[in-house]
Amino acid sequence: TLGYSSNDINLIYNKLNDTSIDTIINNAYLKDLSTIINLSYFKEDNLDRYLKYITSNDLDNETAIIYVNIGLDNDYYTNVSSIDDPNDILVLVNKYNKLPADYIPNDLETIKSKYQWYGRGNQLRKDARLAFEEMCEAAIKDNIYIYAGSGYRSYATQLTLYNNYVKRDGFAAAETYSARASYSEHQTGLAMDIA
């Protein structure tokens, strides 16, 4: 009665548990449900969240599922995960994934001065520094000049910046453009604001 084809219904009953089937029955028809269920990154435990996010956002289904899988359907700074290996070059730090306050990368290197904005002493982890300098050199060949604006920031530096923004612009405004301490990519030594 919801509008699913017999093929969709067979797929639902063959791939999903009873709780998920009840979730589908208790929601409106979702076009392409079979495509969603067959995605390699579909997680049945997230089905209810997928359905809510898809119906409340103007995103294609695949993007919505990716967003739910990484937690973007939650309010910022809720359902936070502590990062187990902050030294992993592929670490994800954001408003849902938190670094330890005492984390300092052990391979920080200062960027060459010719790529520094107004003589700042910006640092990045070695791999990121090399990639940044290579990007700067490639840009110069196209007559584009990129400079390091703000690289690695310690927990204490990010805390001070964030608190200053809150004092200056208010909490709600600061939340839109600054990360809280432990939630900033800059603490990884892998992020650079450029000029």
Stockholm file with secondary structure:
# STOCKHOLM 1.0

chainA/1-195         TLGYSSNDINLIYNKLNDTSIDTIINNAYLKDLSTIINLSYFKEDNLDRYLKYITSNDLDNETAIIYVNIGLDNDYYTNVSSIDDPNDILVLVNKYNKLPADYIPNDLETIKSKYQWYGRGNQLRKDARLAFEEMCEAAIKDNIYIYAGSGYRSYATQLTLYNNYVKRDGFAAAETYSARASYSEHQTGLAMDIA
#=GR chainA/1-195 SS CCCCCHHHHHHHHHHSCHHHHHHHHTSCCCTTHHHHHTSTTCCGGGHHHHHHHHHHSCSCHHHHHHHHHTTTTSCTTSSCEECSCTTCTTCCCBTTEECCTTCCCTTEEECCGGGBGGGCCCEEEHHHHHHHHHHHHHHHHTTCCCCEEECCCCHHHHHHHHHHHHHHHCHHHHHHHCCCTTSCGGGGTCCCEEC
#=GC SS_cons         CCCCCHHHHHHHHHHSCHHHHHHHHTSCCCTTHHHHHTSTTCCGGGHHHHHHHHHHSCSCHHHHHHHHHTTTTSCTTSSCEECSCTTCTTCCCBTTEECCTTCCCTTEEECCGGGBGGGCCCEEEHHHHHHHHHHHHHHHHTTCCCCEEECCCCHHHHHHHHHHHHHHHCHHHHHHHCCCTTSCGGGGTCCCEEC
//
